[in-house]
Amino acid sequence: MNSELPTPNSEPAAASAPRSGRVAVIDTGICNLRSVTKALEAVGAPIQVVRTPADVAAVRATGLVLPGVGALRDCVAALRQTGLDATVRDWIAADRPFLGVCLGMQALFESSEEGDIRGLGIFPGRVVRFRRPREFKIPHMGWNTVRFTQPQSPLARDLAPAGEAFYFVHSFHCVPADPGLVLAACDYGGEFCAAIGRGRVFATQFHPEKSQAKGLRIYGNFAAVAAQAAPGAAG
């Protein structure tokens, strides 16, 4: 499957998430902040942009989103400079609802070949450069389909187990040490990890905010997990 798929037809937007449980979106200064916050707002998630650990504590969020585009070195450096690296690490250790997007997924692993970078080390594994035959252009950019290897994950709710198309832009991909961490796989001259999931912690290599209705479904599903974690939430 290559990335040059036709743009999926427009579909009705994903159902709105319950309006309880605030989602904090981390601003590292190099992320696609506006598109991510607009997507979350579109599914009815109350959001708050945060830039420090104090911000996260003040908003009493039940969900945390780490987006990112560009260079992983800059993303990780910004998290360490503000102290948000410890916030992310503690949040995930407590199995609180978390969603990483693109660099927000790569930052969770131990190391990256993108300049020999040390990541946050939350999950064992590494980020490696695509090594593909010449006919596969790098970066992997455009629409491609995924196969959910954890089809019962709450992040995959109301999505087909295979064949859903999402938008990718990346030259590196994650290789988790534990194959059981893989939530979705994608084929681009060979299969690679397109998303991870464990408990209430998720991350995607693709960009849900650029993936039309199916991407909104991803954000809506995450917002629903965050809402369920709110004090007094049913279920």
Secondary structure as the mmCIF struct_conf table of DSSP 4:
data_model
#
loop_
_struct_conf.conf_type_id
_struct_conf.id
_struct_conf.beg_label_comp_id
_struct_conf.beg_label_asym_id
_struct_conf.beg_label_seq_id
_struct_conf.end_label_comp_id
_struct_conf.end_label_asym_id
_struct_conf.end_label_seq_id
BEND BEND1 SER A 3 SER A 3
STRN STRN1 GLU A 4 GLU A 4
HELX_LH_PP_P HELX_LH_PP_P1 LEU A 5 SER A 10
HELX_LH_PP_P HELX_LH_PP_P2 PRO A 12 PRO A 18
BEND BEND2 ARG A 19 ARG A 19
BEND BEND3 GLY A 21 GLY A 21
STRN STRN2 VAL A 23 ILE A 26
BEND BEND4 GLY A 29 CYS A 31
HELX_RH_AL_P HELX_RH_AL_P1 LEU A 33 ALA A 42
TURN_TY1_P TURN_TY1_P1 VAL A 43 GLY A 44
STRN STRN3 ILE A 47 VAL A 50
BEND BEND5 THR A 52 THR A 52
HELX_RH_AL_P HELX_RH_AL_P2 PRO A 53 VAL A 59
TURN_TY1_P TURN_TY1_P2 ARG A 60 ARG A 60
BEND BEND6 THR A 62 THR A 62
STRN STRN4 GLY A 63 LEU A 66
BEND BEND7 GLY A 70 GLY A 70
HELX_RH_AL_P HELX_RH_AL_P3 LEU A 72 THR A 82
TURN_TY1_P TURN_TY1_P3 GLY A 83 GLY A 83
HELX_RH_AL_P HELX_RH_AL_P4 LEU A 84 ALA A 93
TURN_TY1_P TURN_TY1_P4 ALA A 94 ASP A 95
STRN STRN5 PHE A 98 VAL A 101
TURN_TY1_P TURN_TY1_P5 CYS A 102 CYS A 102
HELX_RH_AL_P HELX_RH_AL_P5 LEU A 103 GLN A 106
TURN_TY1_P TURN_TY1_P6 ALA A 107 LEU A 108
STRN STRN6 PHE A 109 SER A 112
TURN_TY1_P TURN_TY1_P7 GLU A 113 ASP A 116
STRN STRN7 ILE A 117 ARG A 118
BEND BEND8 ILE A 122 ILE A 122
STRN STRN8 PHE A 123 ARG A 129
TURN_TY1_P TURN_TY1_P8 ARG A 134 GLU A 135
BEND BEND9 PHE A 136 PHE A 136
BEND BEND10 ILE A 138 PRO A 139
STRN STRN9 HIS A 140 PHE A 148
BEND BEND11 THR A 149 GLN A 150
TURN_TY1_P TURN_TY1_P9 PRO A 151 GLN A 152
BEND BEND12 SER A 153 SER A 153
HELX_RH_3T_P HELX_RH_3T_P1 PRO A 154 ALA A 156
TURN_TY1_P TURN_TY1_P10 ARG A 157 ASP A 158
BEND BEND13 LEU A 159 LEU A 159
BEND BEND14 PRO A 161 PRO A 161
STRN STRN10 ALA A 162 HIS A 170
BEND BEND15 SER A 171 SER A 171
STRN STRN11 PHE A 172 PRO A 176
BEND BEND16 ALA A 177 ASP A 178
HELX_RH_3T_P HELX_RH_3T_P2 PRO A 179 LEU A 181
STRN STRN12 VAL A 182 ASP A 187
BEND BEND17 TYR A 188 GLY A 190
STRN STRN13 GLU A 191 ARG A 198
TURN_TY1_P TURN_TY1_P11 GLY A 199 ARG A 200
STRN STRN14 VAL A 201 THR A 204
BEND BEND18 GLN A 205 PHE A 206
STRN STRN15 HIS A 207 HIS A 207
HELX_RH_3T_P HELX_RH_3T_P3 PRO A 208 LYS A 210
BEND BEND19 SER A 211 SER A 211
HELX_RH_AL_P HELX_RH_AL_P6 GLN A 212 GLN A 228
TURN_TY1_P TURN_TY1_P12 ALA A 229 ALA A 229
BEND BEND20 ALA A 230 ALA A 230
TURN_TY1_P TURN_TY1_P13 PRO A 231 GLY A 232
#
